[in-house]
Amino acid sequence: MEPPTPTPPPRAGRDRQITLIVYLLYLLAPLAGLTAVIAIIVNYLKREEVAGNWLASHFTWQIRTFWWALAGTVVGGVLMIVGIGALILMAVGLWYLYRNVKGLLRLFDDRPIENPLGWF
């Protein structure tokens, strides 16, 4: 008689780990921008797997943070010509940091993002 096949670890545990890794990749992006590209790719590839559970709100939060930060960075970069670009880039950087830290804290508390479509 063969031993029973071990059961795979729960899906939620792996999804939570992926969500954590994505937050870390986003936080590393100011130092190495390529990590944000990797993170957004992971977000889109794994989005279906978290659909319907509390981690889906984190994925929406992460995706929106990426695209709005990219847009703000482009606007700030263009406006460097007239001098206010640096202020916009600083504001975008602080907002980006805030959203990623908030997401991490809620992830560590095993809580969804309350309003993943919101700005704060």
Number of C-alpha atoms within 10 A of each C-alpha: 3 4 5 6 6 6 6 6 8 8 10 14 10 11 18 18 12 17 25 17 14 25 23 17 20 26 19 14 16 14 9 12 13 13 18 21 15 14 24 21 14 16 21 13 10 16 17 10 14 19 12 9 11 17 23 22 21 29 26 18 23 23 20 18 22 19 12 15 18 15 13 19 20 15 14 21 16 13 16 15 10 8 12 13 19 16 13 19 20 13 16 19 15 11 17 22 16 13 18 21 15 14 24 20 13 15 20 11 9 12 15 18 22 13 12 19 13 9 11 11
